[in-house]
Structures are given as C-alpha cells and as structure tokens.
C-alpha cells in the first residue's frame, strides 16, 4: 500500500503544482514524477511537512512541485 499511496499523493501534488504554476497538466506520469520529486524538495526546503497526515503531504509536495517547475522553467525558457 505504501507505493500506491506515494503514487496517488504524487499525482495529486504534481497536478496541483502544475495548475498553480502554469495552469495546465503534465499528464498522469508527469504529475506523479513532479509530485514525488516535489515532495522531496518541499520536505528538504521546509525541514519537514507543512502539516500532519495526507493534507500535509499534499501541501508539501505541491510546494516542492511549484519550486521544481519554476527551476525547470528557468532552464527551458517556458517550453515546459
């Protein structure tokens, strides 16, 4: 159940990050990847999660996804 839960949280966080940052979706696989990597980035930046439980995991992943998308956008000059 742990891997499935990670994929679901990653997909939600990646989708939210894409909606907030750019206004579009990256597709299911793209959202999962951005959400999972974003979760690690958000956890590292904050030194923990933004809250307890599922909501905290989603918020932390979303924040990290926004940071990740901003950095990628800097290097690709808006092509992503």
Residue pairs with C-beta under 8 A, 6 or more apart in sequence:
6 36
7 32
7 36
9 35
9 39
9 54
9 57
9 58
9 61
10 31
10 32
10 33
10 34
10 35
10 36
10 38
10 39
10 61
11 28
11 31
11 32
11 35
12 35
12 58
12 61
13 34
13 35
13 38
13 39
13 57
13 58
13 60
13 61
13 62
13 64
13 65
14 26
14 30
14 31
14 32
14 33
14 34
14 35
14 36
14 38
14 61
14 65
15 25
15 26
15 31
15 35
16 58
16 62
16 65
17 34
17 35
17 38
17 61
17 62
17 63
17 64
17 65
17 66
17 68
17 69
18 24
18 25
18 26
18 30
18 31
18 34
18 65
18 69
19 25
20 62
20 66
21 65
21 66
21 69
21 70
21 73
22 69
22 73
22 80
25 31
26 34
34 65
34 68
34 69
35 61
35 62
35 65
36 61
37 64
37 65
37 68
38 61
38 62
38 63
38 64
38 65
38 66
38 67
38 68
39 57
39 60
39 61
39 64
39 65
40 64
41 64
41 65
41 67
41 68
42 50
42 60
42 61
42 62
42 63
42 64
42 65
42 67
43 49
43 60
43 64
44 64
45 63
45 64
45 67
46 60
46 63
49 56
49 57
49 59
49 60
50 56
50 59
50 60
50 63
51 59
69 80
72 80
73 80
